[in-house]
Amino acid sequence: MENVKNEQAPATETTVTLDSPIVRGTTTITEIVVRKPNSGALRGARLQALMDMDVDSMMLVLPRVTTPSLTKAEVAMLEPGDLLQLSLELVSFLLPRSAMSAFPQS
């Protein structure tokens, strides 16, 4: 008999609703999709700094993994709560599956 695990594939993106929308020209951005970064998206950033949610590191990586793509200036102007939410989602993608198994799944 084959041992089959009923595991869901880990998410590769998540949507964050901003508390303070970003106005870009005539467009108002209320939601940002954060994608799981590949190694190329992490270039130039220290993993430990990202895990510490260092603002400069987040300003470097978030524009590479968000849809719509945020600019560095837009990341710099985010409300602290919105930056925290985006950073938490990014950091959650960096954790190994073994670390994520300790968290309850919705």
C-alpha positions as CSV (number, residue, x, y, z in Angstrom):
1,M,0.0,0.0,0.0
2,E,1.3,3.4,-0.9
3,N,1.7,6.1,1.8
4,V,0.1,9.2,0.4
5,K,0.3,12.5,2.2
6,N,-2.5,15.0,1.9
7,E,-0.3,18.1,1.6
8,Q,-1.3,21.3,-0.1
9,A,1.3,22.9,-2.3
10,P,2.7,26.0,-0.7
11,A,1.3,29.3,-1.9
12,T,3.4,31.2,-4.4
13,E,1.6,34.5,-4.0
14,T,-0.6,36.3,-1.6
15,T,-2.7,39.5,-1.7
16,V,-2.3,42.3,0.8
17,T,-5.1,45.0,1.2
18,L,-3.5,48.3,1.9
19,D,-4.8,50.4,4.8
20,S,-3.7,53.5,2.9
21,P,-4.1,53.1,-0.8
22,I,-1.3,54.3,-3.2
23,V,-2.3,56.9,-5.8
24,R,-0.4,56.5,-9.0
25,G,-1.6,59.2,-11.5
26,T,-5.3,58.5,-11.9
27,T,-5.1,55.0,-10.5
28,T,-5.6,54.1,-6.9
29,I,-4.0,50.9,-5.8
30,T,-5.7,49.2,-2.9
31,E,-4.3,45.7,-3.1
32,I,-0.8,44.4,-3.8
33,V,0.1,40.9,-4.8
34,V,3.3,39.6,-3.3
35,R,4.9,36.7,-5.2
36,K,7.4,34.2,-3.8
37,P,10.8,35.5,-4.8
38,N,13.3,33.5,-6.7
39,S,17.0,33.8,-6.0
40,G,17.4,36.5,-8.7
41,A,14.8,38.7,-7.0
42,L,16.9,38.5,-3.9
43,R,20.2,39.6,-5.5
44,G,21.9,42.4,-3.7
45,A,20.0,41.8,-0.4
46,R,21.2,39.9,2.6
47,L,18.8,37.2,3.7
48,Q,19.3,37.9,7.3
49,A,18.4,41.6,6.7
50,L,15.2,40.5,5.0
51,M,14.4,38.1,7.8
52,D,14.9,41.1,10.2
53,M,12.5,43.1,7.9
54,D,15.2,45.7,7.3
55,V,13.5,48.6,5.6
56,D,16.3,49.2,3.1
57,S,16.3,45.5,2.1
58,M,12.5,45.6,1.7
59,M,12.8,48.7,-0.5
60,L,15.2,46.7,-2.7
61,V,13.2,43.5,-3.0
62,L,9.5,44.4,-2.8
63,P,9.5,46.2,-6.2
64,R,10.8,43.0,-7.7
65,V,8.0,40.7,-6.3
66,T,4.9,42.9,-6.3
67,T,2.0,43.3,-8.7
68,P,1.5,46.0,-9.6
69,S,5.2,46.6,-9.3
70,L,5.8,49.2,-6.6
71,T,8.6,51.7,-7.2
72,K,11.3,52.2,-4.5
73,A,9.8,55.6,-3.9
74,E,6.3,54.1,-3.4
75,V,7.7,51.6,-0.9
76,A,9.4,54.5,0.9
77,M,6.1,56.3,1.2
78,L,4.0,53.4,2.5
79,E,2.3,53.7,5.8
80,P,4.3,51.7,8.4
81,G,1.4,49.2,8.8
82,D,1.3,48.5,5.1
83,L,5.0,48.1,4.9
84,L,4.8,45.6,7.8
85,Q,2.1,43.6,6.1
86,L,4.0,43.4,2.8
87,S,7.2,42.5,4.7
88,L,5.6,39.8,6.7
89,E,4.3,38.2,3.5
90,L,7.7,38.4,1.9
91,V,9.4,36.9,4.9
92,S,6.9,34.0,5.1
93,F,8.0,33.0,1.6
94,L,11.7,32.8,2.8
95,L,11.0,30.3,5.5
96,P,11.5,26.6,4.8
97,R,8.5,24.3,4.8
98,S,9.6,22.7,8.0
99,A,9.3,26.1,9.8
100,M,6.0,26.8,8.2
101,S,4.5,23.5,9.4
102,A,4.4,24.9,12.9
103,F,1.9,27.6,11.9
104,P,-1.8,26.9,11.6
105,Q,-3.1,26.7,8.1
106,S,-6.3,28.4,7.1
